[in-house]
Amino acid sequence: MMMPSTIRARITAESYYLGFIPGLLSTVAGTMLAGIGIYRRQTSQLFKELET
């Protein structure tokens, strides 16, 4: 099978939306879940976890 030696990617506006928006949303959602998990813990438990 003959294939060209150079392969070029076609970057369109849709590819930016399909890559950027889900990546941004997943980062924000992960940060929110981690923040909620830390916020619900008691301060004494957080300090105990930091010591070990």
Buried (B, 14 or more C-beta within 10 A) or exposed (E): EEEEEEEEEEEEEEEEEEEEEEEEEEEEEEEEEEEEEEEEEEEEEEEEEEEE
